[in-house]
Amino acid sequence: VLGRTYERENCSAARALELVGERWSLLIMRDAMFGGARRFTEFERSLGVASNVLAARLELFIDNGLMQSQRAPDNAEVREYVLTPKGLDLEPVILALSAWGDRWAAPGGAPIVYEHKRCDGPVHLELRCDTCAESLPPGETVAIPGPGMKSG
Amino acid sequence: VLGRTYERENCSAARALELVGERWSLLIMRDAMFGGARRFTEFERSLGVASNVLAARLELFIDNGLMQSQRAPDNAEVREYVLTPKGLDLEPVILALSAWGDRWAAPGGAPIVYEHKRCDGPVHLELRCDTCAESLPPGETVAIPGPGMKSG
């Protein structure tokens, strides 16, 4: 157990939340990743988010390399916001949130299911131990200080 | 692609974020899950979060069944906040955020590593297709309407 050494600034989950932990951030990423949204008006319409909030989030994503802004192919005056590899790599976060919501907050069944593009198979996240190769249920994992832990 | 049917209220990721998307929420869950925190003062000290915010989050977690409040074994006047199975099941969300932060926001290496309790092996999340059994990198997954999708 890490106890008091588990400080906020020294944790990758906390660093991730600094970039994507604000209200709407992960829903914007979700729309870009799975909803086909690229334009300001598409995000705005899909989410019903205030335009100043949406603009601030997109700017943060661009400044931090999660998205790139480019001209729309059919209209040079329209900007499109597309995920970079760093942004796309948030896919497991979105899928983990969705899976949890499906299990605990979807009495009518999963509203959205995720499938493998190439074979249409259902996909799931699993936590696996590299040593014993077991698939681990919640509670089988401990956190210990790693190479990037600041001393003191 | 879901396009306009991908509405906020009809998505399990959005429902999950309603419960754990506020500032501090996932860091509180992380401290409960991996940092050994159980008491109000332990969360407060570890996070440096304002006590009124912490109290509101813990109350939300209890009201929604993510935590239970119980008397401390050594002092009946002290409350402890412990994760329920529903709360503990957020483990993949915390681990997905941590893994992303390790890859993109940890220049000095992972500050914290996660290990399998029983064999000390490193653990990792993977996205797997149930049909072809392939492990999928980001971008290989599509979202389609599921059984719980509201029509109209």
HADDOCK unambig.tbl for C-alpha pairs under 7 A between the chains (distance, minus, plus):
assign (segid A and resid 1 and name CA) (segid B and resid 34 and name CA) 6.55 0.50 0.50
assign (segid A and resid 1 and name CA) (segid B and resid 35 and name CA) 5.87 0.50 0.50
assign (segid A and resid 1 and name CA) (segid B and resid 36 and name CA) 6.27 0.50 0.50
assign (segid A and resid 2 and name CA) (segid B and resid 35 and name CA) 5.20 0.50 0.50
assign (segid A and resid 3 and name CA) (segid B and resid 35 and name CA) 4.81 0.50 0.50
assign (segid A and resid 3 and name CA) (segid B and resid 36 and name CA) 5.78 0.50 0.50
assign (segid A and resid 4 and name CA) (segid B and resid 46 and name CA) 6.19 0.50 0.50
assign (segid A and resid 6 and name CA) (segid B and resid 35 and name CA) 6.25 0.50 0.50
assign (segid A and resid 7 and name CA) (segid B and resid 46 and name CA) 6.08 0.50 0.50
assign (segid A and resid 7 and name CA) (segid B and resid 47 and name CA) 6.84 0.50 0.50
assign (segid A and resid 8 and name CA) (segid B and resid 47 and name CA) 6.03 0.50 0.50
assign (segid A and resid 10 and name CA) (segid B and resid 111 and name CA) 6.03 0.50 0.50
assign (segid A and resid 11 and name CA) (segid B and resid 111 and name CA) 5.92 0.50 0.50
assign (segid A and resid 11 and name CA) (segid B and resid 112 and name CA) 6.47 0.50 0.50
assign (segid A and resid 12 and name CA) (segid B and resid 98 and name CA) 4.59 0.50 0.50
assign (segid A and resid 12 and name CA) (segid B and resid 101 and name CA) 4.33 0.50 0.50
assign (segid A and resid 12 and name CA) (segid B and resid 102 and name CA) 5.50 0.50 0.50
assign (segid A and resid 12 and name CA) (segid B and resid 105 and name CA) 6.99 0.50 0.50
assign (segid A and resid 12 and name CA) (segid B and resid 106 and name CA) 6.84 0.50 0.50
assign (segid A and resid 12 and name CA) (segid B and resid 111 and name CA) 6.99 0.50 0.50
assign (segid A and resid 13 and name CA) (segid B and resid 94 and name CA) 6.46 0.50 0.50
assign (segid A and resid 13 and name CA) (segid B and resid 97 and name CA) 4.83 0.50 0.50
assign (segid A and resid 13 and name CA) (segid B and resid 98 and name CA) 4.01 0.50 0.50
assign (segid A and resid 13 and name CA) (segid B and resid 101 and name CA) 5.95 0.50 0.50
assign (segid A and resid 14 and name CA) (segid B and resid 27 and name CA) 6.84 0.50 0.50
assign (segid A and resid 15 and name CA) (segid B and resid 101 and name CA) 5.99 0.50 0.50
assign (segid A and resid 15 and name CA) (segid B and resid 105 and name CA) 6.64 0.50 0.50
assign (segid A and resid 16 and name CA) (segid B and resid 97 and name CA) 5.95 0.50 0.50
assign (segid A and resid 16 and name CA) (segid B and resid 100 and name CA) 6.86 0.50 0.50
assign (segid A and resid 16 and name CA) (segid B and resid 101 and name CA) 5.01 0.50 0.50
assign (segid A and resid 21 and name CA) (segid B and resid 21 and name CA) 6.90 0.50 0.50
assign (segid A and resid 21 and name CA) (segid B and resid 23 and name CA) 6.69 0.50 0.50
assign (segid A and resid 22 and name CA) (segid B and resid 23 and name CA) 6.80 0.50 0.50
assign (segid A and resid 23 and name CA) (segid B and resid 21 and name CA) 6.70 0.50 0.50
assign (segid A and resid 23 and name CA) (segid B and resid 22 and name CA) 6.80 0.50 0.50
assign (segid A and resid 27 and name CA) (segid B and resid 14 and name CA) 6.82 0.50 0.50
assign (segid A and resid 34 and name CA) (segid B and resid 1 and name CA) 6.55 0.50 0.50
assign (segid A and resid 34 and name CA) (segid B and resid 142 and name CA) 6.27 0.50 0.50
assign (segid A and resid 34 and name CA) (segid B and resid 143 and name CA) 5.80 0.50 0.50
assign (segid A and resid 35 and name CA) (segid B and resid 1 and name CA) 5.87 0.50 0.50
assign (segid A and resid 35 and name CA) (segid B and resid 2 and name CA) 5.17 0.50 0.50
assign (segid A and resid 35 and name CA) (segid B and resid 3 and name CA) 4.78 0.50 0.50
assign (segid A and resid 35 and name CA) (segid B and resid 6 and name CA) 6.24 0.50 0.50
assign (segid A and resid 36 and name CA) (segid B and resid 1 and name CA) 6.26 0.50 0.50
assign (segid A and resid 36 and name CA) (segid B and resid 3 and name CA) 5.76 0.50 0.50
assign (segid A and resid 46 and name CA) (segid B and resid 4 and name CA) 6.19 0.50 0.50
assign (segid A and resid 46 and name CA) (segid B and resid 7 and name CA) 6.10 0.50 0.50
assign (segid A and resid 47 and name CA) (segid B and resid 7 and name CA) 6.85 0.50 0.50
assign (segid A and resid 47 and name CA) (segid B and resid 8 and name CA) 6.02 0.50 0.50
assign (segid A and resid 88 and name CA) (segid B and resid 138 and name CA) 6.23 0.50 0.50
assign (segid A and resid 88 and name CA) (segid B and resid 139 and name CA) 6.94 0.50 0.50
assign (segid A and resid 89 and name CA) (segid B and resid 138 and name CA) 5.80 0.50 0.50
assign (segid A and resid 90 and name CA) (segid B and resid 100 and name CA) 6.67 0.50 0.50
assign (segid A and resid 91 and name CA) (segid B and resid 138 and name CA) 5.98 0.50 0.50
assign (segid A and resid 92 and name CA) (segid B and resid 96 and name CA) 5.90 0.50 0.50
assign (segid A and resid 93 and name CA) (segid B and resid 93 and name CA) 5.87 0.50 0.50
assign (segid A and resid 93 and name CA) (segid B and resid 96 and name CA) 5.14 0.50 0.50
assign (segid A and resid 93 and name CA) (segid B and resid 97 and name CA) 5.99 0.50 0.50
assign (segid A and resid 94 and name CA) (segid B and resid 13 and name CA) 6.45 0.50 0.50
assign (segid A and resid 96 and name CA) (segid B and resid 92 and name CA) 5.89 0.50 0.50
assign (segid A and resid 96 and name CA) (segid B and resid 93 and name CA) 5.14 0.50 0.50
assign (segid A and resid 97 and name CA) (segid B and resid 13 and name CA) 4.81 0.50 0.50
assign (segid A and resid 97 and name CA) (segid B and resid 16 and name CA) 5.94 0.50 0.50
assign (segid A and resid 97 and name CA) (segid B and resid 93 and name CA) 6.00 0.50 0.50
assign (segid A and resid 98 and name CA) (segid B and resid 12 and name CA) 4.60 0.50 0.50
assign (segid A and resid 98 and name CA) (segid B and resid 13 and name CA) 4.01 0.50 0.50
assign (segid A and resid 100 and name CA) (segid B and resid 16 and name CA) 6.86 0.50 0.50
assign (segid A and resid 100 and name CA) (segid B and resid 90 and name CA) 6.68 0.50 0.50
assign (segid A and resid 101 and name CA) (segid B and resid 12 and name CA) 4.32 0.50 0.50
assign (segid A and resid 101 and name CA) (segid B and resid 13 and name CA) 5.94 0.50 0.50
assign (segid A and resid 101 and name CA) (segid B and resid 15 and name CA) 5.99 0.50 0.50
assign (segid A and resid 101 and name CA) (segid B and resid 16 and name CA) 5.01 0.50 0.50
assign (segid A and resid 102 and name CA) (segid B and resid 12 and name CA) 5.51 0.50 0.50
assign (segid A and resid 105 and name CA) (segid B and resid 12 and name CA) 6.98 0.50 0.50
assign (segid A and resid 105 and name CA) (segid B and resid 15 and name CA) 6.65 0.50 0.50
assign (segid A and resid 106 and name CA) (segid B and resid 12 and name CA) 6.84 0.50 0.50
assign (segid A and resid 108 and name CA) (segid B and resid 148 and name CA) 4.78 0.50 0.50
assign (segid A and resid 109 and name CA) (segid B and resid 147 and name CA) 5.51 0.50 0.50
assign (segid A and resid 109 and name CA) (segid B and resid 148 and name CA) 4.27 0.50 0.50
assign (segid A and resid 110 and name CA) (segid B and resid 146 and name CA) 5.53 0.50 0.50
assign (segid A and resid 110 and name CA) (segid B and resid 147 and name CA) 5.87 0.50 0.50
assign (segid A and resid 110 and name CA) (segid B and resid 148 and name CA) 4.80 0.50 0.50
assign (segid A and resid 111 and name CA) (segid B and resid 10 and name CA) 6.03 0.50 0.50
assign (segid A and resid 111 and name CA) (segid B and resid 11 and name CA) 5.92 0.50 0.50
assign (segid A and resid 111 and name CA) (segid B and resid 12 and name CA) 7.00 0.50 0.50
assign (segid A and resid 111 and name CA) (segid B and resid 145 and name CA) 6.02 0.50 0.50
assign (segid A and resid 111 and name CA) (segid B and resid 146 and name CA) 4.65 0.50 0.50
assign (segid A and resid 111 and name CA) (segid B and resid 147 and name CA) 5.88 0.50 0.50
assign (segid A and resid 111 and name CA) (segid B and resid 148 and name CA) 3.90 0.50 0.50
assign (segid A and resid 111 and name CA) (segid B and resid 149 and name CA) 3.97 0.50 0.50
assign (segid A and resid 112 and name CA) (segid B and resid 11 and name CA) 6.48 0.50 0.50
assign (segid A and resid 112 and name CA) (segid B and resid 143 and name CA) 6.28 0.50 0.50
assign (segid A and resid 112 and name CA) (segid B and resid 144 and name CA) 5.60 0.50 0.50
assign (segid A and resid 112 and name CA) (segid B and resid 145 and name CA) 4.58 0.50 0.50
assign (segid A and resid 112 and name CA) (segid B and resid 146 and name CA) 4.41 0.50 0.50
assign (segid A and resid 112 and name CA) (segid B and resid 149 and name CA) 6.60 0.50 0.50
assign (segid A and resid 113 and name CA) (segid B and resid 143 and name CA) 5.70 0.50 0.50
assign (segid A and resid 113 and name CA) (segid B and resid 144 and name CA) 5.47 0.50 0.50
assign (segid A and resid 113 and name CA) (segid B and resid 145 and name CA) 6.18 0.50 0.50
assign (segid A and resid 113 and name CA) (segid B and resid 146 and name CA) 5.17 0.50 0.50
assign (segid A and resid 114 and name CA) (segid B and resid 141 and name CA) 6.29 0.50 0.50
assign (segid A and resid 114 and name CA) (segid B and resid 142 and name CA) 5.55 0.50 0.50
assign (segid A and resid 114 and name CA) (segid B and resid 143 and name CA) 4.57 0.50 0.50
assign (segid A and resid 114 and name CA) (segid B and resid 144 and name CA) 6.32 0.50 0.50
assign (segid A and resid 115 and name CA) (segid B and resid 141 and name CA) 5.43 0.50 0.50
assign (segid A and resid 115 and name CA) (segid B and resid 142 and name CA) 5.35 0.50 0.50
assign (segid A and resid 115 and name CA) (segid B and resid 143 and name CA) 6.42 0.50 0.50
assign (segid A and resid 116 and name CA) (segid B and resid 129 and name CA) 6.15 0.50 0.50
assign (segid A and resid 116 and name CA) (segid B and resid 140 and name CA) 5.92 0.50 0.50
assign (segid A and resid 116 and name CA) (segid B and resid 141 and name CA) 4.71 0.50 0.50
assign (segid A and resid 116 and name CA) (segid B and resid 142 and name CA) 6.43 0.50 0.50
assign (segid A and resid 117 and name CA) (segid B and resid 140 and name CA) 5.50 0.50 0.50
assign (segid A and resid 117 and name CA) (segid B and resid 141 and name CA) 5.29 0.50 0.50
assign (segid A and resid 117 and name CA) (segid B and resid 142 and name CA) 5.83 0.50 0.50
assign (segid A and resid 121 and name CA) (segid B and resid 129 and name CA) 5.80 0.50 0.50
assign (segid A and resid 121 and name CA) (segid B and resid 130 and name CA) 5.82 0.50 0.50
assign (segid A and resid 121 and name CA) (segid B and resid 131 and name CA) 4.77 0.50 0.50
assign (segid A and resid 122 and name CA) (segid B and resid 129 and name CA) 5.85 0.50 0.50
assign (segid A and resid 122 and name CA) (segid B and resid 130 and name CA) 5.61 0.50 0.50
assign (segid A and resid 122 and name CA) (segid B and resid 131 and name CA) 6.90 0.50 0.50
assign (segid A and resid 123 and name CA) (segid B and resid 127 and name CA) 6.61 0.50 0.50
assign (segid A and resid 123 and name CA) (segid B and resid 128 and name CA) 5.42 0.50 0.50
assign (segid A and resid 123 and name CA) (segid B and resid 129 and name CA) 4.30 0.50 0.50
assign (segid A and resid 123 and name CA) (segid B and resid 130 and name CA) 5.74 0.50 0.50
assign (segid A and resid 124 and name CA) (segid B and resid 127 and name CA) 5.63 0.50 0.50
assign (segid A and resid 124 and name CA) (segid B and resid 128 and name CA) 5.51 0.50 0.50
assign (segid A and resid 124 and name CA) (segid B and resid 129 and name CA) 6.57 0.50 0.50
assign (segid A and resid 125 and name CA) (segid B and resid 125 and name CA) 6.49 0.50 0.50
assign (segid A and resid 125 and name CA) (segid B and resid 126 and name CA) 5.47 0.50 0.50
assign (segid A and resid 125 and name CA) (segid B and resid 127 and name CA) 4.39 0.50 0.50
assign (segid A and resid 125 and name CA) (segid B and resid 128 and name CA) 6.22 0.50 0.50
assign (segid A and resid 126 and name CA) (segid B and resid 125 and name CA) 5.48 0.50 0.50
assign (segid A and resid 126 and name CA) (segid B and resid 126 and name CA) 5.39 0.50 0.50
assign (segid A and resid 126 and name CA) (segid B and resid 127 and name CA) 6.41 0.50 0.50
assign (segid A and resid 127 and name CA) (segid B and resid 123 and name CA) 6.62 0.50 0.50
assign (segid A and resid 127 and name CA) (segid B and resid 124 and name CA) 5.63 0.50 0.50
assign (segid A and resid 127 and name CA) (segid B and resid 125 and name CA) 4.39 0.50 0.50
assign (segid A and resid 127 and name CA) (segid B and resid 126 and name CA) 6.40 0.50 0.50
assign (segid A and resid 128 and name CA) (segid B and resid 123 and name CA) 5.43 0.50 0.50
assign (segid A and resid 128 and name CA) (segid B and resid 124 and name CA) 5.52 0.50 0.50
assign (segid A and resid 128 and name CA) (segid B and resid 125 and name CA) 6.23 0.50 0.50
assign (segid A and resid 129 and name CA) (segid B and resid 116 and name CA) 6.14 0.50 0.50
assign (segid A and resid 129 and name CA) (segid B and resid 121 and name CA) 5.79 0.50 0.50
assign (segid A and resid 129 and name CA) (segid B and resid 122 and name CA) 5.85 0.50 0.50
assign (segid A and resid 129 and name CA) (segid B and resid 123 and name CA) 4.30 0.50 0.50
assign (segid A and resid 129 and name CA) (segid B and resid 124 and name CA) 6.56 0.50 0.50
assign (segid A and resid 130 and name CA) (segid B and resid 121 and name CA) 5.82 0.50 0.50
assign (segid A and resid 130 and name CA) (segid B and resid 122 and name CA) 5.61 0.50 0.50
assign (segid A and resid 130 and name CA) (segid B and resid 123 and name CA) 5.73 0.50 0.50
assign (segid A and resid 131 and name CA) (segid B and resid 121 and name CA) 4.76 0.50 0.50
assign (segid A and resid 131 and name CA) (segid B and resid 122 and name CA) 6.89 0.50 0.50
assign (segid A and resid 138 and name CA) (segid B and resid 88 and name CA) 6.24 0.50 0.50
assign (segid A and resid 138 and name CA) (segid B and resid 89 and name CA) 5.80 0.50 0.50
assign (segid A and resid 138 and name CA) (segid B and resid 91 and name CA) 5.98 0.50 0.50
assign (segid A and resid 139 and name CA) (segid B and resid 88 and name CA) 6.94 0.50 0.50
assign (segid A and resid 140 and name CA) (segid B and resid 116 and name CA) 5.92 0.50 0.50
assign (segid A and resid 140 and name CA) (segid B and resid 117 and name CA) 5.50 0.50 0.50
assign (segid A and resid 141 and name CA) (segid B and resid 114 and name CA) 6.28 0.50 0.50
assign (segid A and resid 141 and name CA) (segid B and resid 115 and name CA) 5.43 0.50 0.50
assign (segid A and resid 141 and name CA) (segid B and resid 116 and name CA) 4.71 0.50 0.50
assign (segid A and resid 141 and name CA) (segid B and resid 117 and name CA) 5.29 0.50 0.50
assign (segid A and resid 142 and name CA) (segid B and resid 34 and name CA) 6.28 0.50 0.50
assign (segid A and resid 142 and name CA) (segid B and resid 114 and name CA) 5.54 0.50 0.50
assign (segid A and resid 142 and name CA) (segid B and resid 115 and name CA) 5.34 0.50 0.50
assign (segid A and resid 142 and name CA) (segid B and resid 116 and name CA) 6.42 0.50 0.50
assign (segid A and resid 142 and name CA) (segid B and resid 117 and name CA) 5.83 0.50 0.50
assign (segid A and resid 143 and name CA) (segid B and resid 34 and name CA) 5.82 0.50 0.50
assign (segid A and resid 143 and name CA) (segid B and resid 112 and name CA) 6.29 0.50 0.50
assign (segid A and resid 143 and name CA) (segid B and resid 113 and name CA) 5.69 0.50 0.50
assign (segid A and resid 143 and name CA) (segid B and resid 114 and name CA) 4.56 0.50 0.50
assign (segid A and resid 143 and name CA) (segid B and resid 115 and name CA) 6.41 0.50 0.50
assign (segid A and resid 144 and name CA) (segid B and resid 112 and name CA) 5.62 0.50 0.50
assign (segid A and resid 144 and name CA) (segid B and resid 113 and name CA) 5.47 0.50 0.50
assign (segid A and resid 144 and name CA) (segid B and resid 114 and name CA) 6.33 0.50 0.50
assign (segid A and resid 145 and name CA) (segid B and resid 111 and name CA) 6.03 0.50 0.50
assign (segid A and resid 145 and name CA) (segid B and resid 112 and name CA) 4.58 0.50 0.50
assign (segid A and resid 145 and name CA) (segid B and resid 113 and name CA) 6.18 0.50 0.50
assign (segid A and resid 146 and name CA) (segid B and resid 110 and name CA) 5.54 0.50 0.50
assign (segid A and resid 146 and name CA) (segid B and resid 111 and name CA) 4.65 0.50 0.50
assign (segid A and resid 146 and name CA) (segid B and resid 112 and name CA) 4.41 0.50 0.50
assign (segid A and resid 146 and name CA) (segid B and resid 113 and name CA) 5.17 0.50 0.50
assign (segid A and resid 147 and name CA) (segid B and resid 109 and name CA) 5.53 0.50 0.50
assign (segid A and resid 147 and name CA) (segid B and resid 110 and name CA) 5.87 0.50 0.50
assign (segid A and resid 147 and name CA) (segid B and resid 111 and name CA) 5.88 0.50 0.50
assign (segid A and resid 148 and name CA) (segid B and resid 108 and name CA) 4.78 0.50 0.50
assign (segid A and resid 148 and name CA) (segid B and resid 109 and name CA) 4.27 0.50 0.50
assign (segid A and resid 148 and name CA) (segid B and resid 110 and name CA) 4.81 0.50 0.50
assign (segid A and resid 148 and name CA) (segid B and resid 111 and name CA) 3.91 0.50 0.50
assign (segid A and resid 149 and name CA) (segid B and resid 111 and name CA) 4.00 0.50 0.50
assign (segid A and resid 149 and name CA) (segid B and resid 112 and name CA) 6.61 0.50 0.50
